[in-house]
Amino acid sequence: MQALIARGVIGDFRAGAPDILRFGFTPLYLGFEEVWHAAEHLRQVLAEREWERPEFSRAQAVT
């Protein structure tokens, strides 16, 4: 989630079995294009394994 936040995509991470990324999709605030861009950022983070970068390995106070 930290790698996504660095890209401007805000969500929540819940540790435990299983580890879960959570996103709040609210039609009142978000349009199709914003959801599409968030999904593309997620794809890139996964494809490039950005979560393994050192700056995202440190536990943060929130998310």
TACOR-V882223 format. One record per helix or strand. SS is the DSSP state (h for helix, s for strand). FROM is the first residue (numbers start at 1). LEN is the number of residues. If there is no record, write none. Layout:
SS;FROM;LEN
SS;FROM;LEN
This chain:
h;2;5
s;12;3
s;20;3
h;32;17
h;50;3
h;54;3
